């Protein structure tokens, strides 16, 4: 039930200023109890490693756990600007 993730964030265009924001992962898993969605971190201010501050690029890595008997079907990475409730960018990766 333990998974590891690694992201490389790159700011496109002119890099005149820093981008400040946060990363949120939305994990969709399937198991005996049906479909389950888990949001990491649960609280937007809960984990320092999910904060983003980049001018050119930034690597983010970490791990998460899901309930026993669940299998991860997809992971969506959402990037939020500081103070925003709507993601500026999102990317979903489907796992088989």
C-alpha positions as CSV (number, residue, x, y, z in Angstrom):
1,X,0.0,0.0,0.0
2,X,3.0,2.4,-0.2
3,X,3.7,4.4,-3.3
4,X,6.5,6.8,-4.2
5,X,6.1,9.8,-6.5
6,X,8.5,12.2,-8.2
7,X,7.6,15.3,-10.2
8,X,9.8,17.8,-12.1
9,X,8.1,21.2,-12.4
10,X,9.3,23.5,-15.1
11,X,8.2,27.1,-15.5
12,X,7.7,27.9,-19.2
13,X,8.1,31.2,-20.9
14,X,10.0,34.2,-19.5
15,X,11.4,33.4,-16.0
16,X,11.4,36.9,-14.6
17,X,9.7,36.1,-11.4
18,X,9.2,33.3,-9.0
19,X,6.1,31.1,-9.0
20,X,4.8,30.4,-5.5
21,X,2.1,27.9,-4.8
22,X,1.4,24.3,-3.7
23,X,1.0,20.8,-5.0
24,X,-2.0,18.6,-4.3
25,X,-2.3,14.9,-5.3
26,X,-5.7,13.3,-5.9
27,X,-5.4,9.5,-5.7
28,X,-8.1,7.3,-7.1
29,X,-8.0,3.7,-5.9
30,X,-10.2,0.7,-6.4
31,X,-10.7,-2.3,-4.1
32,X,-13.0,-4.6,-2.4
33,X,-14.9,-1.7,-0.8
34,X,-15.3,0.1,-4.1
35,X,-13.8,3.3,-5.4
36,X,-11.9,5.6,-3.0
37,X,-10.5,9.1,-3.6
38,X,-7.7,10.4,-1.4
39,X,-6.4,14.0,-1.4
40,X,-2.8,14.6,-0.3
41,X,-2.1,16.6,1.7
42,X,-5.5,16.7,3.4
43,X,-4.9,20.3,4.6
44,X,-3.3,22.7,2.1
45,X,-0.9,24.0,4.8
46,X,-0.2,20.6,6.3
47,X,3.1,19.6,4.5
48,X,6.1,21.8,3.7
49,X,7.2,19.4,0.9
50,X,4.0,20.3,-1.1
51,X,4.9,24.0,-1.2
52,X,6.2,25.3,-4.6
53,X,8.7,28.1,-5.1
54,X,10.4,28.1,-8.4
55,X,11.9,30.4,-11.0
56,X,13.1,27.8,-13.5
57,X,12.4,24.3,-12.2
58,X,11.8,22.3,-9.0
59,X,11.8,18.6,-8.1
60,X,9.3,17.3,-5.7
61,X,9.3,13.7,-4.4
62,X,7.6,11.9,-1.6
63,X,5.4,8.9,-0.8
64,X,1.9,8.1,0.3
65,X,0.0,5.1,1.5
66,X,-3.4,3.8,0.6
67,X,-5.7,1.5,2.5
68,X,-5.0,-2.3,2.4
69,X,-6.7,-4.1,-0.5
70,X,-6.9,-0.9,-2.6
71,X,-5.1,-0.6,-5.9
72,X,-4.2,2.9,-7.3
73,X,-5.9,3.5,-10.7
74,X,-4.9,7.2,-11.3
75,X,-3.0,10.0,-9.7
76,X,-3.8,13.7,-10.6
77,X,-1.3,16.3,-9.7
78,X,-2.8,19.8,-9.2
79,X,-0.7,23.0,-9.0
80,X,-2.3,26.0,-7.2
81,X,-1.0,29.5,-7.1
82,X,-0.7,31.0,-3.6
83,X,-4.2,32.0,-2.4
84,X,-6.0,30.3,-5.2
85,X,-8.7,27.7,-4.8
86,X,-8.7,26.7,-8.5
87,X,-5.8,24.8,-10.0
88,X,-3.6,26.6,-12.4
89,X,-2.5,23.3,-13.9
90,X,-3.4,19.7,-13.5
91,X,-2.1,16.4,-15.0
92,X,-3.6,12.9,-14.6
93,X,-1.6,9.7,-14.9
94,X,-3.6,6.5,-15.2
95,X,-2.0,3.3,-13.9
96,X,-2.9,-0.1,-15.1
